[in-house]
């Protein structure tokens, strides 16, 4: 039984070049900065818990070429179609997610917040 608000304040930094796999047991909020000209896959996270929600900050490289993203099979976009990133170098998008089933994570992207 929770007796008050449950807050985890840290943002877990993710790394990788072609595949990023968040471990949801390490936090609820994540950050990833792409490297120039390396498109990547946001793989199905490990250690999901139904009801967990949070965000993933997705930053385009500061210079060079903007990248694109693809998703593991458990990622389900609001509206049904996979959502793309802002295609501009230096921009930051935020993916908001909720784990809605053992094999389903619903997400929506806030574009170009920075």
C-alpha positions as CSV (number, residue, x, y, z in Angstrom):
1,X,0.0,0.0,0.0
2,X,1.4,3.4,-1.0
3,X,1.0,6.1,1.6
4,X,2.1,9.0,-0.6
5,X,3.4,10.0,-3.9
6,X,6.1,7.7,-5.4
7,X,8.6,9.7,-7.3
8,X,11.9,8.7,-8.8
9,X,13.8,11.8,-9.7
10,X,16.8,10.5,-11.7
11,X,16.9,10.2,-15.5
12,X,18.8,7.1,-16.6
13,X,21.2,7.7,-19.5
14,X,21.0,5.1,-22.2
15,X,23.8,4.3,-24.7
16,X,24.2,2.4,-27.8
17,X,24.4,3.1,-31.5
18,X,22.1,0.9,-33.4
19,X,19.9,-0.5,-30.6
20,X,18.8,1.0,-27.3
21,X,17.2,-1.4,-24.7
22,X,15.9,0.4,-21.6
23,X,15.9,-1.7,-18.4
24,X,12.7,-0.5,-16.6
25,X,14.0,-1.9,-13.3
26,X,16.6,0.9,-13.2
27,X,14.2,3.8,-13.5
28,X,11.1,5.2,-15.2
29,X,12.7,8.1,-17.0
30,X,15.5,7.8,-19.6
31,X,17.6,9.9,-21.9
32,X,19.3,9.0,-25.1
33,X,21.4,11.2,-27.5
34,X,21.9,9.8,-31.0
35,X,25.2,9.8,-32.8
36,X,25.3,11.5,-36.2
37,X,24.0,9.4,-39.2
38,X,23.3,6.3,-37.0
39,X,19.6,5.3,-37.2
40,X,18.6,3.2,-34.3
41,X,15.9,0.9,-32.8
42,X,14.3,1.4,-29.5
43,X,14.1,-2.2,-28.5
44,X,11.5,-3.8,-26.2
45,X,12.5,-2.9,-22.7
46,X,13.4,-5.4,-20.1
47,X,11.8,-5.8,-16.6
48,X,8.5,-4.1,-17.6
49,X,5.7,-3.7,-15.0
50,X,2.1,-3.2,-16.1
51,X,1.1,0.3,-15.1
52,X,4.6,1.8,-15.2
53,X,4.8,5.1,-17.0
54,X,7.5,7.6,-17.7
55,X,9.4,9.3,-20.5
56,X,12.4,8.8,-22.7
57,X,14.2,12.0,-23.9
58,X,15.4,11.4,-27.4
59,X,18.0,13.9,-28.6
60,X,19.2,14.3,-32.2
61,X,22.9,14.8,-32.6
62,X,24.2,18.3,-32.1
63,X,25.8,18.3,-35.5
64,X,26.0,16.2,-38.7
65,X,23.0,14.3,-39.8
66,X,19.7,13.8,-38.0
67,X,18.7,10.2,-37.4
68,X,15.5,8.1,-37.5
69,X,14.0,5.6,-35.1
70,X,12.3,2.2,-35.3
71,X,10.6,0.3,-32.5
72,X,10.6,-3.1,-31.0
73,X,7.3,-5.1,-31.4
74,X,6.0,-4.2,-28.0
75,X,5.9,-0.4,-28.7
76,X,2.4,0.6,-29.8
77,X,1.9,4.2,-30.9
78,X,-1.2,6.2,-30.0
79,X,-3.1,6.5,-33.2
80,X,-1.7,3.2,-34.5
81,X,1.2,4.3,-36.8
82,X,4.8,4.3,-35.6
83,X,5.8,7.9,-34.7
84,X,8.9,9.5,-36.2
85,X,11.4,11.8,-34.6
86,X,11.9,15.5,-35.5
87,X,14.3,15.4,-38.4
88,X,16.4,18.3,-37.4
89,X,19.9,18.2,-35.9
90,X,20.0,19.5,-32.3
91,X,16.3,19.0,-31.6
92,X,14.9,17.0,-28.7
93,X,11.7,14.9,-28.6
94,X,10.2,13.3,-25.6
95,X,8.5,9.9,-25.8
96,X,5.9,9.4,-23.1
97,X,5.0,5.8,-22.4
98,X,2.7,3.6,-20.3
99,X,3.1,-0.2,-19.9
100,X,-0.4,-1.4,-20.7
101,X,0.4,-5.1,-20.8
102,X,3.2,-7.6,-20.4
103,X,4.0,-7.2,-24.2
104,X,2.5,-3.8,-24.8
105,X,3.8,-0.3,-24.2
106,X,1.7,2.6,-25.5
107,X,3.6,5.7,-26.5
108,X,3.2,9.2,-27.9
109,X,6.0,11.6,-28.8
110,X,6.1,15.3,-28.0
111,X,8.0,16.8,-30.9
112,X,10.8,19.4,-30.8
113,X,10.5,20.5,-27.2
114,X,14.0,21.9,-27.4
